[in-house]
Amino acid sequence: MKIYIGVFLSTFILFFLGVLGNKLFLYFGYDFYGIQNSSEKILSGYVLYFINNLIVISLLTWMITKVMPLLDKPRKRVLFIFILGIIFSLYSRSAILLSGQPWINLYLGLAFDALVWFILSIILAQFIKPKHLGAS
């Protein structure tokens, strides 16, 4: 039950930080590949974005449970989640390179994603802990 709370809390945080990032990037004139273009702000787009975030966090949690004996320290769990989050971000932002957008959009987006995934990794590491003796 504790893992489910962590997954849903992380999903909500990822969703709201994605919406905030979208607003900030549009305010400063950059394209943000997270939700949708600003002209298509409809409820179904946000629902699909939330479902996508839930799938990503659930997949990440599943990956963590498969290697849990190796992640006995909180620092290892945070680093593992952070690295996987950055890999997911690189994959999701690859459309920027193919669409001919300026490189600054990629760098700013990855910097924002790194901050978001660092926050999420700290939160998820608190909810997902190994059950063997000696783990903290």
matplotlib code that plots the C-alpha trace (Angstrom):
import matplotlib.pyplot as plt

x = [0.0, 2.9, 4.3, 1.0, 0.9, 4.4, 3.5, 0.4, 2.2, 5.0, 2.6, 0.8, 4.0, 5.3, 2.0, 1.9, 5.5, 5.0, 2.1, 4.2, 7.1, 4.8, 3.5, 7.0, 8.5, 5.6, 5.8, 9.5, 8.8, 10.3, 8.5, 7.9, 7.3, 5.3, 1.6, 0.5, 0.8, -0.8, -3.6, -4.8, -5.6, -8.3, -9.1, -8.4, -4.9, -4.2, -5.9, -3.7, -0.6, -1.5, -2.0, 1.3, 3.0, 1.3, 2.6, 6.1, 6.2, 4.7, 7.3, 10.0, 8.7, 8.6, 12.2, 13.3, 11.6, 13.5, 16.9, 15.9, 18.5, 21.2, 19.6, 20.0, 21.0, 18.7, 21.4, 21.6, 17.9, 17.8, 20.7, 19.0, 15.7, 17.4, 19.4, 16.4, 14.4, 17.0, 17.0, 13.2, 13.6, 16.2, 13.9, 10.9, 12.7, 14.3, 11.4, 13.0, 16.1, 14.0, 11.7, 14.5, 14.0, 16.9, 19.2, 18.5, 15.0, 16.6, 19.1, 16.5, 14.0, 16.7, 17.7, 14.1, 13.6, 16.8, 15.4, 12.0, 13.5, 15.8, 12.7, 10.8, 13.8, 14.0, 10.2, 10.1, 13.2, 11.3, 8.4, 10.2, 12.5, 14.0, 12.7, 15.9, 17.9, 20.6, 18.8, 18.0]
y = [0.0, 2.3, 1.9, 2.8, 6.0, 6.8, 6.1, 8.3, 11.1, 11.0, 11.0, 14.0, 15.9, 15.0, 16.1, 19.4, 20.2, 19.3, 21.8, 24.4, 23.8, 24.1, 27.5, 28.8, 27.7, 29.2, 32.4, 32.8, 31.9, 28.4, 25.2, 22.7, 19.1, 17.8, 18.4, 20.0, 23.2, 26.2, 26.3, 22.8, 23.1, 20.7, 18.4, 15.2, 16.3, 16.7, 13.4, 11.6, 13.4, 12.3, 8.7, 8.8, 10.0, 7.3, 4.6, 6.1, 6.1, 2.6, 1.3, 2.9, 1.4, -2.0, -1.6, -0.6, -3.7, -6.0, -4.6, -3.8, -6.1, -3.9, -0.6, -1.0, 2.6, 5.6, 7.3, 4.4, 4.4, 8.2, 7.9, 4.9, 6.7, 10.0, 8.2, 6.4, 9.6, 11.4, 8.5, 8.8, 12.6, 12.2, 9.8, 12.0, 15.1, 13.5, 15.0, 18.4, 17.3, 15.9, 18.9, 21.4, 23.3, 25.2, 23.3, 25.7, 24.2, 20.8, 22.1, 24.1, 21.2, 18.7, 21.1, 21.4, 17.6, 17.0, 19.1, 17.4, 13.9, 14.8, 15.8, 12.7, 10.4, 11.7, 11.2, 7.7, 6.5, 7.2, 5.0, 2.2, 0.4, -3.1, -5.6, -7.4, -6.9, -4.2, -2.0, 1.6]
z = [0.0, 0.8, -2.7, -4.3, -2.3, -3.4, -7.1, -7.0, -5.1, -7.6, -10.5, -9.2, -8.6, -12.1, -13.6, -11.9, -12.4, -16.1, -16.3, -14.5, -16.9, -19.8, -18.6, -17.8, -21.1, -23.1, -21.0, -21.9, -25.6, -25.8, -26.9, -24.2, -25.2, -22.3, -22.6, -25.8, -27.8, -26.1, -28.7, -27.8, -24.1, -23.6, -20.7, -22.6, -23.3, -19.6, -18.8, -21.3, -20.0, -16.4, -17.6, -19.4, -16.2, -14.2, -16.7, -16.6, -12.8, -12.6, -15.0, -13.1, -9.8, -11.4, -12.6, -9.1, -7.5, -9.9, -8.6, -5.1, -3.3, -4.9, -3.8, 0.0, 0.7, 0.1, -1.9, -4.3, -4.8, -5.5, -8.0, -9.8, -10.1, -11.2, -13.9, -15.3, -15.2, -17.2, -19.7, -20.0, -20.5, -23.2, -25.0, -24.7, -25.9, -29.0, -31.0, -30.5, -32.5, -35.3, -35.6, -36.2, -33.0, -31.5, -29.3, -26.4, -26.2, -25.6, -23.0, -21.0, -21.1, -19.9, -17.1, -16.0, -16.2, -14.2, -11.4, -11.5, -11.6, -8.7, -6.6, -7.7, -6.9, -3.3, -2.9, -4.5, -2.5, 0.7, -0.3, -2.0, 0.4, 0.4, 3.0, 3.8, 7.0, 7.0, 4.4, 5.4]

ax = plt.figure().add_subplot(projection="3d")
ax.plot(x, y, z, "-o")
ax.set_aspect("equal")
plt.show()
